[in-house]
């Protein structure tokens, strides 16, 4: 088997993650770059549009590096500090000024940290977006889940079929259990073995950053890619979105995403010269968001 085709095999990733000297590796684009492209689609899950915003969480004063090293104050939990209360929508000017002030404060607090460890401190997020049930499909050792968590998202479930990398990510963020515990072992082609993914329509959004691409590089790619998409379709609530970040050109991805079996509408935009973002919005009205505790249950 060639190196390229092995991207679709679990054994390849177990060996790669097991032999890696790096804690994390960012495939494609980081959350800081993708945030402004993705957030509007998370807003759309909760119709009619919600215009109340929350300030950046208190966890923005921490860095992922601190969490990894367990450098939290005695009796302090980043999760307990990140409780966010919705506020009335600010004026456009106030929103810009508030975002700039928050970014400046966070930047001062994390000067000593490397750019990859700095907590994202961008514009405030919609409170209902923060509580959305979001599946990270094929999380690998990307920092996407961790950066979304530090940005206030608490309904995350991050799955990967490599038990090696899931254990690594749990260990890496062990100082913050609410972050570590949402990493679960699961195959994106069938996630019904996980309590968090057993019910149909149980998530509001799925984010795939390179997983479909990896599957399509493996053996029996069309069938396995179709199985993944069918499972994501099953998991999405009506009105929910599948967001796919990929190198795949529209000529190769749209025939997969627009199959008649899928009750979703598909749009896409370029992300720079080589990547694309596809958004598949499941037809039907939005489904009320359940408790975060239910969304983060294990197997």
C-alpha positions in Angstrom: 0.0 0.0 0.0 1.3 3.4 -0.9 2.0 6.1 1.7 -0.8 8.2 0.2 -3.5 5.5 0.2 -2.7 4.6 3.8 -4.3 7.9 4.9 -7.6 6.0 4.9 -6.4 3.3 7.3 -6.7 3.3 11.1 -3.4 1.4 11.5 -1.5 4.1 9.7 -2.8 6.8 12.0 -2.2 4.8 15.2 1.5 4.4 14.1 1.8 8.0 13.0 0.3 9.4 16.2 2.2 6.9 18.4 5.5 7.8 16.8 5.0 11.6 16.8 7.1 13.7 19.0 4.7 16.6 18.7 1.7 16.9 21.0 -0.5 18.6 18.3 -0.4 19.1 14.6 -2.8 21.5 12.8 -4.2 20.1 9.6 -5.3 22.7 7.1 -6.4 25.9 8.8 -6.6 26.8 12.6 -9.8 27.8 14.4 -8.6 31.4 14.6 -8.6 31.5 10.8 -11.8 29.6 10.3 -13.8 31.2 13.1 -15.4 34.1 11.1 -16.3 31.7 8.2 -17.9 29.1 10.5 -19.7 31.2 13.1 -22.4 32.6 10.8 -23.5 29.0 10.0 -23.7 28.1 13.6 -25.9 31.2 14.1 -28.2 29.8 11.4 -28.8 26.6 13.3 -30.9 28.7 15.8 -33.6 30.4 13.7 -34.9 33.1 14.0 -31.5 34.7 14.3 -30.3 35.4 17.8 -28.6 38.8 18.2 -27.6 38.6 21.8 -23.9 38.1 22.4 -21.8 37.1 25.3 -18.4 38.5 26.2 -15.3 36.4 25.9 -15.2 33.8 28.7 -12.9 34.1 31.7 -10.9 31.2 30.3 -9.5 33.6 27.7 -7.0 34.7 30.3 -5.6 31.2 30.3 -3.5 29.6 27.6 -3.7 26.0 26.3 -0.1 25.7 27.5 -1.2 26.4 31.1 -4.0 23.9 30.8 -1.6 21.3 29.4 0.8 21.8 32.2 -1.9 21.9 34.9 -1.0 25.4 35.8 -4.4 26.3 37.3 -4.8 28.1 40.6 -5.7 25.8 43.6 -9.5 25.2 43.5 -9.8 27.0 40.2 -11.3 25.4 37.1 -11.1 26.9 33.7 -14.6 25.5 33.1 -16.1 27.1 36.2 -14.6 30.4 35.1 -16.1 30.2 31.7 -19.8 30.5 32.6 -21.1 33.0 30.2 -24.2 35.2 30.5 -25.9 36.6 27.4 -26.0 40.4 27.2 -28.1 42.8 25.1 -26.8 43.3 21.6 -24.3 46.2 21.7 -24.3 49.0 19.1 -21.9 48.3 16.1 -19.4 50.8 17.5 -19.5 49.3 21.0 -19.2 45.8 19.6 -16.0 46.8 17.7 -14.5 48.6 20.6 -15.4 45.8 23.0 -13.8 43.2 20.7 -10.7 45.3 20.3 -10.4 45.7 24.1 -10.9 42.0 24.7 -8.3 41.1 22.1 -5.8 43.6 23.5 -6.3 42.3 27.1 -6.0 38.7 26.0 -2.9 39.5 24.0 -1.3 41.1 27.0 -2.1 38.1 29.2 -0.5 35.6 26.8 2.6 37.5 25.6 4.9 34.8 26.9 3.0 32.0 25.2 3.7 30.9 21.6 1.1 31.9 19.0 -0.1 28.3 18.7 -0.9 28.2 22.4 -2.5 31.6 22.7 -6.2 31.4 23.5 -8.4 32.8 20.7 -9.8 36.1 21.8 -11.8 37.3 18.8 -15.3 38.9 18.7 -17.9 37.6 21.2 -19.9 34.6 20.2 -23.7 34.2 20.2 -24.6 32.5 23.5 -26.8 29.9 21.8 -23.9 29.0 19.4 -21.7 28.4 22.5 -24.2 25.8 23.8 -24.8 24.1 20.4 -24.1 20.4 20.2 -21.1 20.2 17.9 -19.4 17.0 16.7 -15.7 17.3 15.6 -15.5 14.4 13.1 -12.0 12.9 13.0 -10.4 15.3 15.5 -6.8 13.8 15.3 -4.3 15.8 17.3 -5.6 19.1 16.0 -6.1 22.0 18.4 -9.5 22.8 16.8 -11.5 21.4 19.7 -9.3 23.0 22.4 -9.4 26.4 20.8 -13.2 26.2 20.4 -13.4 25.2 24.0 -11.3 28.1 25.2 -13.6 30.3 23.0 -16.5 29.2 25.1 -18.1 26.3 23.3 -19.2 23.7 25.8 -21.3 21.3 23.7 -18.3 19.7 21.9 -17.8 16.0 21.2 -14.5 15.2 19.4 -14.2 11.7 17.9 -11.4 9.8 16.2 -11.0 6.1 15.4 -7.4 6.1 16.6 -7.5 5.2 20.3 -3.8 6.3 20.4 -4.5 9.9 19.5 -7.7 10.1 21.7 -5.7 8.9 24.7 -3.0 11.5 23.9 -5.5 14.3 23.7 -7.2 13.2 26.9 -3.8 13.2 28.6 -2.7 16.5 27.1 -5.7 18.3 28.6 -6.2 16.2 31.7 -5.9 19.4 33.9 -9.3 20.4 32.6 -11.6 17.4 32.6 -14.5 19.1 30.8 -12.1 19.6 27.8 -10.3 16.2 28.1 -13.4 14.1 28.6 -15.1 15.1 25.3 -12.4 13.3 23.3 -13.9 9.9 22.4 -12.9 6.9 20.3 -15.3 6.4 17.4 -15.5 5.7 13.7 -17.2 8.5 11.8 -18.7 5.9 9.5 -20.9 4.6 12.4 -20.9 6.3 15.7 -23.9 4.6 17.3 -21.7 2.8 19.8 -21.2 6.2 21.6 -24.0 7.4 23.9 -23.4 10.9 22.7 -24.1 9.9 19.1 -26.6 7.1 19.4 -29.8 9.0 18.7 -30.8 10.4 15.3 -30.7 14.1 15.0 -28.6 14.6 18.2 -26.2 17.2 17.1 -26.6 20.8 15.7 -23.4 20.9 13.7 -20.6 18.7 12.5 -17.2 20.1 11.6 -14.8 18.0 9.4 -11.4 19.4 8.8 -9.6 16.9 6.6 -11.3 13.6 7.6 -13.3 13.2 4.5 -10.1 13.9 2.5 -8.2 11.2 4.4 -11.0 8.7 3.8 -11.1 9.4 0.1 -7.3 8.7 0.0 -7.9 5.1 1.3 -9.2 1.9 -0.1 -12.8 1.6 -1.1 -12.9 5.4 -0.8 -16.3 6.0 -2.5 -18.1 3.6 -0.2 -16.3 4.7 3.0 -16.8 8.4 2.1 -20.5 7.8 1.5 -20.8 6.0 4.8 -19.3 8.9 6.6 -21.6 11.4 5.0 -24.6 9.2 5.6 -23.7 9.0 9.3 -23.2 12.7 9.6 -26.6 13.2 7.9 -28.2 10.8 10.5 -26.7 12.7 13.4 -27.7 16.2 12.3 -30.9 17.7 13.7 -33.2 19.4 11.2 -31.7 22.7 10.4 -28.3 21.5 11.5 -25.1 21.9 9.4 -22.2 19.8 8.2 -19.2 21.9 7.6 -16.4 20.3 5.5 -13.0 21.9 5.2 -11.2 20.2 2.3 -8.8 20.4 -0.6 -11.5 18.9 -2.8 -12.6 20.9 -5.8 -16.3 21.4 -6.4 -16.1 19.0 -9.3 -15.1 16.2 -7.0 -16.9 17.0 -3.8 -20.3 18.1 -5.0 -21.2 14.7 -6.6 -20.7 13.2 -3.1 -22.4 15.8 -1.1 -25.4 16.3 -3.4 -26.5 12.7 -3.6 -30.3 12.4 -3.6 -30.3 10.4 -0.4 -29.2 13.5 1.6 -31.9 16.0 2.6 -29.7 19.0 2.8 -28.8 22.0 0.7 -25.1 22.5 -0.2 -23.1 25.7 -0.6 -19.4 26.3 -0.9 -16.8 29.0 -0.7 -13.1 29.0 -1.4 -10.7 29.4 1.6 -7.7 30.9 -0.1 -6.2 29.4 -3.3 -6.3 25.7 -2.5 -9.0 24.9 0.1 -12.8 25.0 0.2 -15.5 25.1 2.8 -18.7 23.2 2.0 -21.8 23.8 4.1 -24.5 21.2 4.1 -27.7 22.5 5.8 -30.2 19.8 6.7 -33.7 20.6 5.6 -36.4 21.1 8.3 -36.8 23.5 11.2 -34.2 23.8 13.9 -34.4 21.3 16.8 -34.1 22.7 20.4 -30.7 22.3 21.9 -30.6 19.7 24.6 -28.4 20.0 27.7 -24.7 20.0 27.2 -24.4 17.1 29.7 -26.4 14.9 27.4 -24.3 15.9 24.4 -21.0 15.0 26.0 -21.9 11.6 27.4 -19.4 8.8 26.7 -19.9 5.3 25.3 
